[in-house]
Amino acid sequence: MRPTLSLPTFKSKLLSLLFYILPSPIRIVFSSVLYISLAAAITAGFWIIFNVFEQLLFFWPVWVFYLPEDAIISFILTNVSAVLMGLLVSMNVYIIKHFKLQISKSSLFSGTGLSILSSTCISCSSVGFLLISTFEGLGIVVSNFLSIYQIQLRILSIAILLFALYSVHARTKKGCMIEYNNKRRST
Amino acid sequence: MLKPQQNQEQGKLKQTIDITSGISFVGIFFCLTIIAITLMSSSFNSPIVKNNYYYAYAATAEEKQQRETNNNNNKNNISLPNLIQQGSPYLGDPSTAPITIVDFSDFQCYLCARYVKATEPIINQTYIQTGKAVLVFKHLPNRGFDSINSSIAAQCANDQGKFWDFHQLLYKNQKPIDSGWVSKENLKKFAAKISGLDMNKYNSCFESQKYKSFVEEDVALASSLGFQDTPSFVIVNSKDGSNPEILKGAHPFASFKAIIDKKLREVEDSSK
């Protein structure tokens, strides 16, 4: 008789397979519930911030989220940014916690600043107005540049976040190897 | 002592950290700049002074004085009869509608275009066609250098009762801010597409900048209401412009519904 694979077993096998496809540093960091929760919280926080600035999410006079046709691309891009930020910040926290002496704390903000800038200022009409009212002609040029190239800037910010994620990934991997070698030498 | 291989690893690690720190520095610098701008502008808390200049052209002293006198006369008067008397374009039946929605928009603003495409048709269908509300358009052309011309052109179309055709046409064909899509020539081309519009009258109105001061007054009114963003809305009782509710941004229909339904209930209760 041929062995049959039940659905729950299949699901758990698929999940574990997906988990093992991930690069080992990501597996190491996100094997802890603490870092999964941290990443989820940060992603949710940035998702709210981005969508409020993009005027897709409103809290007054009623709580409402809507997705008009013209905002679909930027919504997808901001979602990617929010997820990447969640991953990046929690991996940086892991590095700071575990390899204190080797990591500069400023690297926590790698790419994050630029991403926030490109995702919020561009879509936030108030900031555009502030630029105009503060710097007049130059402000208009800056505000227009940010509005016209918002999709490109968002893609750039995602590229920076991916680079930052790659470097955090490399640091985690190397940090683990050095720690492992140090432990071996001390024993 | 570290082995050469470990030294190399440490060196690479340091290099990676240096690069990411550099990027972080740039990111943080930009964010701090934006925070500084925000703080700076929040200290100028008088909306009228901040918005009173018009960056698209220089207003003369006489024009400014004239504008201030006009503003003082009609300041904060956003009752429907007054708005209609001023010559603002409106949609709906002013004799029956108890509620007025005043929309402050710029033809170059992409969020205004979003509102026009996603929300305005539902408001029109639900409240304007049913005689419950009137929609009044006010100009707040603060998004680019070409915005003022588009506002003046739209007002010239309004002279011939074609404002809403022009309004729809511009938002439908909206392009990036100041890319030339609402240059004087293109505005004439847009006007020529509207059937029934007398181009001679339109050209004469547009060339003479007939509605320049009218648009300026709209900007001053927006300032007095504290509006900086486009689109911004104030929803009032039609009769006397009382009980204003403000909505800033390209809100979805649900937001408008919440406010308008509440106001309609209030009007109903007060008439009992």
Interface residues (C-beta under 8 A of the other chain):
Chain A: Q55 F58 W60 P61 V62 V64 Y66 P68 E69 D70 A71 Q102 I103 S104 S106 S107 L108 F109 S110 G111 T112 G113 L114 S115 I116 L117 C121 S125 S126 V127 G128 F129 L130 L131 I132 S133 T134 E136 G137 I140 S143 N144 S147 I148 I160 F163 A164 S167 V168 A170 R171 K174 G175 M177 I178 N181
Chain B: Q6 E9 Q10 K12 L13 T16 I17 I19 T20 S21 I23 S24 F25 V26 G27 I28 F29 F30 C31 I34 I37 T38 M40 S41 F44 K50 N51 Y55 C109 Y110 L111 A113 R114 K117 A118 N142 R143 G144 F145 P176 I177 D178 S179 Q228 D229 T230 E245 L247 G249 A250 H251 P252 A254 S255 A258 I259
